[in-house]
Amino acid sequence: MRSQQTSRSRLALCSATTKVRRRRTLDRLHSFGSGFGFGFGLSSSPFLISLNSSAHYSKMRLLKGLILSLLPAAALAAKKPAADKFEQFHTKALSSAPLKLDDSVYAKLTSAPRDYSVAVLLTALEARFGCALCREFQPEWDLLSRSWTKGDKQGDSRLIFGTLDFIDGKNTFQSVSSMTEYLSSA
């Protein structure tokens, strides 16, 4: 008997809390709507919201139509980039691995959201920079990336190889250098 009373009192408390939440939501909707020239009124059902006039109703329908027409496009735009980005870069890598990058391609390749891995060699191949190690390592890097890409034509590993030369990616080198200096000082 006591547990039934406790259950009833909990139900009553939940019901009261729900009513308060509903009222707060309607208050928020009212304050939101008043900024756009339309208002909301209470109806007999707690879940129905009615507009106050027919002029406001047409504005609301227009707004609702606009929002509903943009939602599918936004959802598609939000879902496609990660998969499309990988497919785009993987297709390029199949024809010439590793990918030759510049600042903008590097930014696209490494930007979020991303559901793949990226291995990028930052190098300075021109003789004026005096990086003998860069010139020695480049053929090995090319061989590794071509071999990996050839063995993974379907893209199951979800790994893209790229090379960013200093001449093509000065801004990226500066940002990496700044990050390295920051991390070494911490």
Z-matrix of the N, CA and C atoms (Angstrom, degrees):
N
C 1 1.449
C 2 1.528 1 110.68
N 3 1.310 2 115.72 1 -43.16
C 4 1.454 3 120.34 2 -178.20
C 5 1.536 4 110.89 3 -66.02
N 6 1.341 5 116.18 4 -37.99
C 7 1.464 6 119.30 5 -179.71
C 8 1.528 7 111.05 6 -67.74
N 9 1.348 8 117.46 7 -32.05
C 10 1.455 9 119.88 8 176.96
C 11 1.521 10 111.01 9 -66.76
N 12 1.350 11 116.22 10 -40.09
C 13 1.462 12 119.64 11 177.66
C 14 1.532 13 110.67 12 -64.65
N 15 1.329 14 116.13 13 -40.23
C 16 1.464 15 120.16 14 178.63
C 17 1.523 16 110.19 15 -63.81
N 18 1.321 17 116.86 16 -42.17
C 19 1.467 18 120.84 17 178.68
C 20 1.522 19 110.86 18 -63.02
N 21 1.339 20 116.92 19 -42.28
C 22 1.467 21 120.60 20 179.07
C 23 1.524 22 111.26 21 -64.36
N 24 1.328 23 116.41 22 -41.42
C 25 1.465 24 118.68 23 -179.19
C 26 1.537 25 110.48 24 -67.84
N 27 1.338 26 116.95 25 -34.97
C 28 1.466 27 119.59 26 176.00
C 29 1.518 28 110.96 27 -66.13
N 30 1.329 29 117.07 28 -41.44
C 31 1.458 30 120.98 29 177.74
C 32 1.524 31 110.91 30 -62.31
N 33 1.319 32 116.40 31 -42.26
C 34 1.464 33 120.03 32 179.10
C 35 1.528 34 110.27 33 -63.65
N 36 1.327 35 116.61 34 -41.49
C 37 1.463 36 121.07 35 178.54
C 38 1.526 37 110.74 36 -63.90
N 39 1.345 38 117.28 37 -43.05
C 40 1.473 39 121.39 38 178.07
C 41 1.524 40 110.59 39 -63.07
N 42 1.325 41 116.17 40 -41.24
C 43 1.454 42 120.37 41 -179.87
C 44 1.528 43 110.56 42 -64.25
N 45 1.317 44 116.87 43 -42.21
C 46 1.461 45 120.94 44 178.89
C 47 1.528 46 110.59 45 -65.25
N 48 1.331 47 116.51 46 -40.90
C 49 1.465 48 120.89 47 178.19
C 50 1.522 49 110.48 48 -63.24
N 51 1.324 50 116.67 49 -40.94
C 52 1.459 51 121.10 50 178.85
C 53 1.518 52 110.79 51 -62.94
N 54 1.323 53 117.29 52 -41.47
C 55 1.462 54 120.65 53 178.67
C 56 1.524 55 111.10 54 -62.78
N 57 1.328 56 116.49 55 -41.74
C 58 1.462 57 120.69 56 179.33
C 59 1.532 58 109.69 57 -63.75
N 60 1.334 59 116.55 58 -43.83
C 61 1.461 60 119.98 59 178.75
C 62 1.521 61 111.52 60 -62.46
N 63 1.340 62 116.54 61 -41.99
C 64 1.460 63 121.38 62 178.66
C 65 1.526 64 110.41 63 -60.44
N 66 1.338 65 115.42 64 -43.76
C 67 1.466 66 120.59 65 -178.93
C 68 1.536 67 110.18 66 -64.18
N 69 1.338 68 116.77 67 -42.72
C 70 1.464 69 120.39 68 178.76
C 71 1.519 70 110.86 69 -62.61
N 72 1.324 71 116.74 70 -40.97
C 73 1.462 72 120.67 71 178.43
C 74 1.520 73 110.47 72 -61.90
N 75 1.325 74 117.16 73 -44.51
C 76 1.459 75 120.40 74 178.89
C 77 1.520 76 111.36 75 -64.16
N 78 1.329 77 116.45 76 -37.75
C 79 1.460 78 120.01 77 176.91
C 80 1.532 79 110.74 78 -63.04
N 81 1.330 80 116.14 79 -42.01
C 82 1.465 81 119.68 80 177.87
C 83 1.523 82 110.78 81 -63.82
N 84 1.328 83 116.57 82 -43.50
C 85 1.457 84 120.37 83 178.30
C 86 1.518 85 111.26 84 -61.30
N 87 1.326 86 115.91 85 -40.28
C 88 1.458 87 119.76 86 179.19
C 89 1.526 88 110.54 87 -63.37
N 90 1.334 89 116.61 88 -45.36
C 91 1.462 90 118.70 89 -179.36
C 92 1.527 91 110.71 90 -68.48
N 93 1.337 92 117.99 91 -34.09
C 94 1.461 93 121.48 92 175.78
C 95 1.521 94 110.51 93 -65.16
N 96 1.302 95 116.44 94 -47.13
C 97 1.463 96 121.39 95 -176.57
C 98 1.512 97 113.36 96 -66.90
N 99 1.314 98 117.44 97 -33.40
C 100 1.459 99 119.27 98 -177.50
C 101 1.524 100 111.77 99 -66.28
N 102 1.325 101 117.71 100 -26.27
C 103 1.456 102 120.52 101 177.80
C 104 1.514 103 112.49 102 -72.31
N 105 1.340 104 117.52 103 -19.64
C 106 1.455 105 121.58 104 -178.11
C 107 1.521 106 112.88 105 -107.12
N 108 1.311 107 118.35 106 8.21
C 109 1.452 108 120.94 107 176.77
C 110 1.520 109 114.12 108 86.89
N 111 1.310 110 118.12 109 13.40
C 112 1.458 111 119.54 110 173.85
C 113 1.515 112 108.50 111 -136.72
N 114 1.300 113 116.35 112 155.38
C 115 1.457 114 120.80 113 -177.10
C 116 1.512 115 110.40 114 -129.85
N 117 1.297 116 115.92 115 167.85
C 118 1.443 117 122.16 116 -179.21
C 119 1.517 118 109.37 117 -118.29
N 120 1.324 119 115.39 118 145.22
C 121 1.453 120 119.68 119 175.99
C 122 1.517 121 109.47 120 -126.10
N 123 1.286 122 116.26 121 156.86
C 124 1.455 123 120.51 122 179.44
C 125 1.518 124 109.80 123 -78.89
N 126 1.308 125 116.04 124 144.16
C 127 1.456 126 121.02 125 173.75
C 128 1.516 127 108.09 126 -114.95
N 129 1.317 128 116.10 127 -177.99
C 130 1.455 129 118.96 128 -177.79
C 131 1.520 130 111.68 129 -67.56
N 132 1.325 131 118.22 130 -31.17
C 133 1.456 132 121.11 131 178.44
C 134 1.526 133 109.08 132 -88.37
N 135 1.321 134 118.03 133 137.82
C 136 1.458 135 119.47 134 -178.98
C 137 1.523 136 112.99 135 -68.43
N 138 1.331 137 118.53 136 -15.68
C 139 1.453 138 120.72 137 -177.32
C 140 1.523 139 112.82 138 -101.19
N 141 1.308 140 118.34 139 -5.25
C 142 1.451 141 121.29 140 -179.88
C 143 1.515 142 110.50 141 -95.72
N 144 1.281 143 115.71 142 138.89
C 145 1.458 144 121.74 143 175.78
C 146 1.511 145 106.24 144 -122.03
N 147 1.288 146 116.72 145 126.41
C 148 1.461 147 119.30 146 -179.49
C 149 1.523 148 109.13 147 -114.51
N 150 1.310 149 115.84 148 149.05
C 151 1.455 150 121.12 149 177.96
C 152 1.524 151 109.76 150 -88.44
N 153 1.320 152 116.04 151 154.66
C 154 1.456 153 120.55 152 -172.61
C 155 1.520 154 114.26 153 -79.31
N 156 1.330 155 119.90 154 -28.88
C 157 1.458 156 119.69 155 -178.14
C 158 1.521 157 110.49 156 -145.80
N 159 1.337 158 115.96 157 164.22
C 160 1.462 159 119.81 158 -177.95
C 161 1.530 160 111.43 159 -70.38
N 162 1.327 161 118.79 160 -31.41
C 163 1.464 162 120.99 161 177.59
C 164 1.523 163 109.80 162 -64.86
N 165 1.313 164 115.22 163 -41.03
C 166 1.459 165 119.42 164 177.90
C 167 1.520 166 110.38 165 -68.96
N 168 1.308 167 116.10 166 -32.46
C 169 1.455 168 120.66 167 -179.99
C 170 1.523 169 110.69 168 -62.74
N 171 1.311 170 118.17 169 -41.33
C 172 1.465 171 120.47 170 179.90
C 173 1.529 172 111.06 171 -66.92
N 174 1.331 173 117.41 172 -36.95
C 175 1.464 174 120.65 173 176.24
C 176 1.519 175 110.22 174 -63.83
N 177 1.323 176 115.61 175 -41.47
C 178 1.460 177 120.58 176 -178.86
C 179 1.528 178 110.31 177 -66.41
N 180 1.320 179 117.38 178 -40.62
C 181 1.467 180 120.47 179 178.86
C 182 1.518 181 110.57 180 -64.36
N 183 1.324 182 116.62 181 -39.77
C 184 1.454 183 120.76 182 178.31
C 185 1.529 184 110.28 183 -63.41
N 186 1.326 185 116.15 184 -46.60
C 187 1.458 186 121.43 185 178.73
C 188 1.525 187 110.30 186 -62.22
N 189 1.319 188 116.77 187 -44.80
C 190 1.462 189 121.60 188 179.77
C 191 1.526 190 110.13 189 -62.35
N 192 1.334 191 117.51 190 -44.07
C 193 1.460 192 121.42 191 178.79
C 194 1.514 193 112.08 192 -62.09
N 195 1.329 194 116.17 193 -41.14
C 196 1.455 195 120.87 194 179.21
C 197 1.526 196 110.84 195 -64.00
N 198 1.306 197 116.21 196 -46.70
C 199 1.465 198 120.65 197 -179.36
C 200 1.521 199 110.37 198 -63.98
N 201 1.322 200 117.14 199 -45.55
C 202 1.461 201 119.99 200 -178.73
C 203 1.519 202 112.59 201 -66.23
N 204 1.321 203 117.35 202 -30.88
C 205 1.465 204 118.95 203 178.35
C 206 1.520 205 111.79 204 -75.26
N 207 1.334 206 118.12 205 -27.27
C 208 1.454 207 120.82 206 -179.01
C 209 1.527 208 113.01 207 -87.13
N 210 1.308 209 119.01 208 -22.90
C 211 1.455 210 121.11 209 -177.19
C 212 1.527 211 113.49 210 -60.99
N 213 1.328 212 120.55 211 -48.26
C 214 1.471 213 118.24 212 179.34
C 215 1.528 214 112.86 213 -61.45
N 216 1.310 215 116.64 214 -38.62
C 217 1.465 216 119.39 215 179.10
C 218 1.525 217 110.70 216 -65.18
N 219 1.322 218 116.54 217 -40.90
C 220 1.464 219 120.00 218 178.58
C 221 1.522 220 111.06 219 -66.19
N 222 1.323 221 117.00 220 -39.71
C 223 1.463 222 120.36 221 178.90
C 224 1.525 223 110.73 222 -64.80
N 225 1.301 224 117.80 223 -42.23
C 226 1.463 225 120.72 224 178.72
C 227 1.520 226 110.96 225 -66.21
N 228 1.316 227 116.04 226 -40.77
C 229 1.463 228 119.75 227 179.97
C 230 1.525 229 110.85 228 -65.83
N 231 1.322 230 116.98 229 -34.02
C 232 1.458 231 120.34 230 -178.84
C 233 1.522 232 111.66 231 -74.42
N 234 1.327 233 118.51 232 -30.81
C 235 1.454 234 120.90 233 -175.57
C 236 1.520 235 113.35 234 -88.01
N 237 1.303 236 118.89 235 -33.75
C 238 1.446 237 121.41 236 -170.38
C 239 1.525 238 115.63 237 -73.36
N 240 1.327 239 121.10 238 -37.43
C 241 1.453 240 119.46 239 -167.92
C 242 1.524 241 115.91 240 -54.42
N 243 1.329 242 118.87 241 -44.57
C 244 1.456 243 119.42 242 -175.50
C 245 1.521 244 111.05 243 -63.03
N 246 1.318 245 118.11 244 -48.43
C 247 1.459 246 120.88 245 -179.64
C 248 1.524 247 110.50 246 -69.11
N 249 1.319 248 117.44 247 -43.43
C 250 1.458 249 121.07 248 -179.67
C 251 1.525 250 111.15 249 -65.50
N 252 1.323 251 116.66 250 -39.45
C 253 1.460 252 120.18 251 179.49
C 254 1.521 253 110.35 252 -60.63
N 255 1.318 254 116.57 253 -46.48
C 256 1.458 255 119.17 254 -179.55
C 257 1.520 256 110.64 255 -62.17
N 258 1.321 257 116.81 256 -47.26
C 259 1.467 258 120.11 257 -179.25
C 260 1.526 259 110.99 258 -60.10
N 261 1.314 260 116.24 259 -42.12
C 262 1.470 261 120.95 260 179.99
C 263 1.531 262 110.63 261 -61.66
N 264 1.329 263 116.68 262 -50.01
C 265 1.458 264 119.96 263 -177.57
C 266 1.528 265 111.45 264 -71.80
N 267 1.325 266 117.32 265 -35.47
C 268 1.463 267 120.23 266 178.99
C 269 1.531 268 110.50 267 -64.89
N 270 1.315 269 117.16 268 -40.35
C 271 1.462 270 121.20 269 177.92
C 272 1.528 271 110.42 270 -62.07
N 273 1.330 272 116.67 271 -42.52
C 274 1.467 273 119.94 272 177.40
C 275 1.526 274 110.80 273 -64.81
N 276 1.328 275 116.36 274 -39.68
C 277 1.460 276 120.37 275 -178.54
C 278 1.524 277 111.47 276 -66.99
N 279 1.328 278 118.54 277 -30.72
C 280 1.463 279 121.01 278 178.06
C 281 1.519 280 111.38 279 -63.59
N 282 1.327 281 116.73 280 -33.13
C 283 1.468 282 119.40 281 -179.11
C 284 1.524 283 112.49 282 -85.85
N 285 1.327 284 117.78 283 -31.20
C 286 1.472 285 119.85 284 178.99
C 287 1.521 286 109.43 285 -153.17
N 288 1.320 287 115.68 286 96.26
C 289 1.462 288 119.99 287 177.66
C 290 1.518 289 108.07 288 -102.51
N 291 1.288 290 120.20 289 142.13
C 292 1.463 291 128.44 290 -7.13
C 293 1.533 292 110.83 291 -75.73
N 294 1.326 293 115.19 292 160.61
C 295 1.457 294 120.13 293 178.61
C 296 1.522 295 109.64 294 -68.20
N 297 1.304 296 116.54 295 137.08
C 298 1.472 297 121.55 296 173.54
C 299 1.516 298 106.86 297 -85.90
N 300 1.315 299 116.08 298 119.54
C 301 1.463 300 121.30 299 -173.44
C 302 1.526 301 111.18 300 -107.78
N 303 1.331 302 114.25 301 158.16
C 304 1.454 303 122.45 302 166.36
C 305 1.528 304 106.24 303 -131.03
N 306 1.322 305 117.37 304 -176.08
C 307 1.465 306 119.97 305 -176.08
C 308 1.524 307 112.60 306 -56.47
N 309 1.320 308 117.42 307 -47.12
C 310 1.466 309 119.97 308 -175.39
C 311 1.531 310 111.64 309 -69.55
N 312 1.321 311 117.43 310 -41.72
C 313 1.474 312 120.03 311 179.30
C 314 1.527 313 109.84 312 -67.04
N 315 1.331 314 117.30 313 -39.73
C 316 1.464 315 121.41 314 176.92
C 317 1.531 316 110.26 315 -59.37
N 318 1.331 317 116.35 316 -44.29
C 319 1.468 318 120.43 317 -179.93
C 320 1.530 319 110.83 318 -62.95
N 321 1.330 320 117.75 319 -43.15
C 322 1.469 321 120.84 320 178.48
C 323 1.522 322 111.06 321 -65.28
N 324 1.317 323 115.85 322 -42.94
C 325 1.459 324 121.26 323 -176.41
C 326 1.523 325 112.20 324 -65.46
N 327 1.314 326 117.48 325 -35.51
C 328 1.461 327 120.88 326 -174.79
C 329 1.525 328 114.07 327 -102.16
N 330 1.331 329 117.83 328 2.88
C 331 1.463 330 120.01 329 -177.09
C 332 1.532 331 111.23 330 -78.09
N 333 1.318 332 115.49 331 154.99
C 334 1.467 333 122.07 332 177.12
C 335 1.517 334 108.44 333 -87.09
N 336 1.296 335 120.75 334 154.31
C 337 1.459 336 127.98 335 -4.83
C 338 1.514 337 109.84 336 -76.13
N 339 1.315 338 114.55 337 147.73
C 340 1.452 339 120.02 338 -176.66
C 341 1.519 340 108.54 339 -145.41
N 342 1.319 341 116.77 340 128.11
C 343 1.458 342 121.09 341 178.82
C 344 1.525 343 110.98 342 -114.72
N 345 1.308 344 116.39 343 33.27
C 346 1.458 345 122.43 344 179.83
C 347 1.528 346 108.09 345 -146.11
N 348 1.336 347 115.62 346 166.43
C 349 1.463 348 121.20 347 179.34
C 350 1.522 349 109.62 348 -104.21
N 351 1.324 350 114.91 349 155.83
C 352 1.457 351 121.27 350 -178.73
C 353 1.521 352 108.35 351 -133.39
N 354 1.326 353 116.35 352 129.74
C 355 1.465 354 122.49 353 173.28
C 356 1.520 355 106.64 354 -113.81
N 357 1.323 356 116.50 355 113.61
C 358 1.465 357 121.10 356 -176.27
C 359 1.524 358 108.89 357 -120.06
N 360 1.320 359 115.23 358 130.38
C 361 1.457 360 121.83 359 174.21
C 362 1.517 361 107.79 360 -95.99
N 363 1.330 362 115.96 361 118.28
C 364 1.460 363 121.67 362 174.21
C 365 1.524 364 106.64 363 -91.63
N 366 1.313 365 116.82 364 120.50
C 367 1.451 366 120.50 365 -172.26
C 368 1.526 367 111.38 366 -140.61
N 369 1.328 368 115.52 367 167.53
C 370 1.470 369 122.63 368 175.32
C 371 1.524 370 106.41 369 -139.00
N 372 1.316 371 116.56 370 92.23
C 373 1.460 372 121.71 371 -170.74
C 374 1.527 373 114.49 372 -83.43
N 375 1.317 374 118.52 373 -24.84
C 376 1.463 375 119.47 374 -177.22
C 377 1.523 376 110.93 375 -64.76
N 378 1.336 377 115.39 376 143.35
C 379 1.466 378 121.77 377 -176.59
C 380 1.528 379 112.17 378 -61.11
N 381 1.332 380 116.95 379 -30.18
C 382 1.483 381 119.35 380 -177.19
C 383 1.520 382 112.76 381 -64.32
N 384 1.346 383 117.54 382 -19.07
C 385 1.464 384 119.88 383 178.43
C 386 1.523 385 111.70 384 -87.97
N 387 1.325 386 117.66 385 -15.57
C 388 1.464 387 121.83 386 174.15
C 389 1.522 388 114.29 387 67.92
N 390 1.313 389 117.50 388 32.83
C 391 1.468 390 119.67 389 -179.92
C 392 1.532 391 109.13 390 -100.43
N 393 1.319 392 115.56 391 86.84
C 394 1.464 393 120.63 392 -179.84
C 395 1.525 394 110.65 393 -65.34
N 396 1.311 395 117.30 394 -38.22
C 397 1.465 396 121.49 395 178.69
C 398 1.532 397 110.93 396 -60.67
N 399 1.337 398 116.67 397 -37.73
C 400 1.474 399 120.90 398 178.50
C 401 1.522 400 110.52 399 -61.15
N 402 1.324 401 116.07 400 -45.70
C 403 1.472 402 120.40 401 -178.87
C 404 1.531 403 111.39 402 -69.43
N 405 1.327 404 117.92 403 -32.98
C 406 1.468 405 121.04 404 178.19
C 407 1.534 406 111.68 405 -72.24
N 408 1.305 407 116.85 406 -37.20
C 409 1.465 408 120.85 407 -174.98
C 410 1.527 409 112.88 408 -81.65
N 411 1.318 410 118.32 409 -25.69
C 412 1.464 411 122.09 410 -175.00
C 413 1.533 412 113.57 411 -54.86
N 414 1.349 413 120.95 412 -46.02
C 415 1.470 414 119.54 413 179.28
C 416 1.534 415 112.70 414 -62.57
N 417 1.320 416 116.93 415 -36.37
C 418 1.468 417 120.57 416 177.96
C 419 1.534 418 110.61 417 -66.14
N 420 1.314 419 115.78 418 -41.40
C 421 1.464 420 121.05 419 178.52
C 422 1.529 421 111.04 420 -63.18
N 423 1.319 422 115.68 421 -44.21
C 424 1.465 423 120.37 422 178.19
C 425 1.522 424 110.76 423 -60.87
N 426 1.351 425 116.96 424 -44.83
C 427 1.459 426 121.54 425 179.79
C 428 1.528 427 111.03 426 -62.31
N 429 1.321 428 116.22 427 -45.65
C 430 1.466 429 120.76 428 178.90
C 431 1.522 430 111.34 429 -60.06
N 432 1.315 431 117.41 430 -48.00
C 433 1.467 432 120.18 431 -176.72
C 434 1.527 433 111.66 432 -68.00
N 435 1.329 434 117.24 433 -40.76
C 436 1.471 435 119.45 434 177.94
C 437 1.525 436 110.96 435 -64.52
N 438 1.320 437 116.92 436 -42.93
C 439 1.468 438 120.85 437 179.70
C 440 1.517 439 111.02 438 -63.18
N 441 1.320 440 116.55 439 -44.79
C 442 1.464 441 120.92 440 -179.36
C 443 1.529 442 110.53 441 -62.90
N 444 1.314 443 115.93 442 -47.30
C 445 1.465 444 120.78 443 -177.95
C 446 1.531 445 111.00 444 -65.78
N 447 1.315 446 117.26 445 -38.59
C 448 1.468 447 121.06 446 178.62
C 449 1.531 448 110.89 447 -64.87
N 450 1.321 449 117.20 448 -38.02
C 451 1.465 450 121.27 449 179.65
C 452 1.521 451 113.43 450 -78.71
N 453 1.314 452 116.78 451 -13.50
C 454 1.474 453 121.25 452 -177.22
C 455 1.528 454 109.72 453 -125.94
N 456 1.317 455 116.63 454 56.13
C 457 1.467 456 120.74 455 -176.36
C 458 1.522 457 112.89 456 -64.76
N 459 1.322 458 118.05 457 -28.34
C 460 1.468 459 121.28 458 179.91
C 461 1.529 460 111.83 459 -80.37
N 462 1.310 461 117.52 460 -15.19
C 463 1.461 462 120.50 461 179.57
C 464 1.511 463 113.52 462 80.31
N 465 1.337 464 117.22 463 26.43
C 466 1.466 465 120.72 464 -178.23
C 467 1.525 466 112.80 465 -64.54
N 468 1.326 467 117.35 466 -32.22
C 469 1.470 468 119.81 467 -179.10
C 470 1.521 469 112.03 468 -76.83
N 471 1.334 470 117.46 469 -16.75
C 472 1.466 471 123.68 470 -179.80
C 473 1.532 472 110.95 471 54.45
N 474 1.346 473 114.82 472 47.30
C 475 1.459 474 121.93 473 -179.88
C 476 1.521 475 109.27 474 -124.40
N 477 1.317 476 116.06 475 131.42
C 478 1.465 477 122.91 476 178.53
C 479 1.528 478 107.74 477 -117.16
N 480 1.327 479 116.94 478 132.56
C 481 1.457 480 122.86 479 175.38
C 482 1.519 481 109.03 480 -101.20
N 483 1.332 482 115.60 481 139.91
C 484 1.450 483 120.37 482 178.35
C 485 1.514 484 111.30 483 -146.51
N 486 1.326 485 115.73 484 158.15
C 487 1.461 486 122.16 485 176.75
C 488 1.524 487 108.08 486 -127.60
N 489 1.317 488 115.49 487 127.74
C 490 1.463 489 121.11 488 177.87
C 491 1.518 490 108.39 489 -118.06
N 492 1.315 491 116.00 490 110.39
C 493 1.462 492 121.72 491 178.14
C 494 1.527 493 108.81 492 -83.45
N 495 1.324 494 115.67 493 148.50
C 496 1.460 495 121.00 494 -178.58
C 497 1.524 496 112.12 495 -56.52
N 498 1.326 497 117.57 496 -37.82
C 499 1.465 498 121.96 497 -179.16
C 500 1.527 499 110.73 498 -61.09
N 501 1.320 500 117.54 499 -37.05
C 502 1.468 501 122.29 500 -176.78
C 503 1.527 502 113.68 501 -90.22
N 504 1.338 503 117.17 502 -14.71
C 505 1.459 504 118.71 503 -173.75
C 506 1.513 505 114.34 504 -137.97
N 507 1.306 506 117.11 505 49.68
C 508 1.471 507 120.23 506 -177.77
C 509 1.524 508 112.03 507 -60.07
N 510 1.334 509 117.86 508 -41.09
C 511 1.468 510 120.36 509 -179.44
C 512 1.523 511 111.41 510 -64.81
N 513 1.314 512 116.97 511 -39.74
C 514 1.466 513 120.48 512 178.31
C 515 1.521 514 109.95 513 -65.21
N 516 1.326 515 117.84 514 -43.55
C 517 1.460 516 121.27 515 178.32
C 518 1.528 517 110.56 516 -60.55
N 519 1.342 518 117.29 517 -40.39
C 520 1.466 519 120.24 518 178.94
C 521 1.520 520 110.93 519 -64.74
N 522 1.332 521 117.53 520 -42.19
C 523 1.468 522 119.36 521 -179.43
C 524 1.529 523 111.16 522 -68.18
N 525 1.339 524 116.91 523 -37.85
C 526 1.471 525 119.97 524 177.22
C 527 1.523 526 109.93 525 -66.74
N 528 1.330 527 116.57 526 -40.30
C 529 1.457 528 120.99 527 178.16
C 530 1.525 529 110.92 528 -62.84
N 531 1.330 530 116.77 529 -42.63
C 532 1.471 531 120.77 530 178.33
C 533 1.515 532 110.63 531 -62.86
N 534 1.320 533 116.35 532 -40.83
C 535 1.453 534 120.98 533 -179.98
C 536 1.528 535 110.54 534 -65.89
N 537 1.336 536 116.95 535 -41.28
C 538 1.457 537 121.49 536 179.10
C 539 1.516 538 111.15 537 -63.92
N 540 1.343 539 116.54 538 -43.40
C 541 1.463 540 120.39 539 178.12
C 542 1.526 541 110.62 540 -62.72
N 543 1.321 542 116.54 541 -40.97
C 544 1.461 543 120.56 542 179.52
C 545 1.521 544 110.60 543 -63.54
N 546 1.338 545 116.41 544 -45.77
C 547 1.471 546 120.21 545 -178.40
C 548 1.520 547 111.99 546 -68.25
N 549 1.332 548 118.06 547 -34.36
C 550 1.467 549 119.34 548 179.68
C 551 1.527 550 111.86 549 -73.81
N 552 1.322 551 117.87 550 -25.19
C 553 1.462 552 120.42 551 179.31
C 554 1.525 553 112.24 552 -83.64
N 555 1.320 554 117.92 553 -17.51
C 556 1.466 555 121.08 554 -177.00
C 557 1.494 556 112.66 555 -78.36
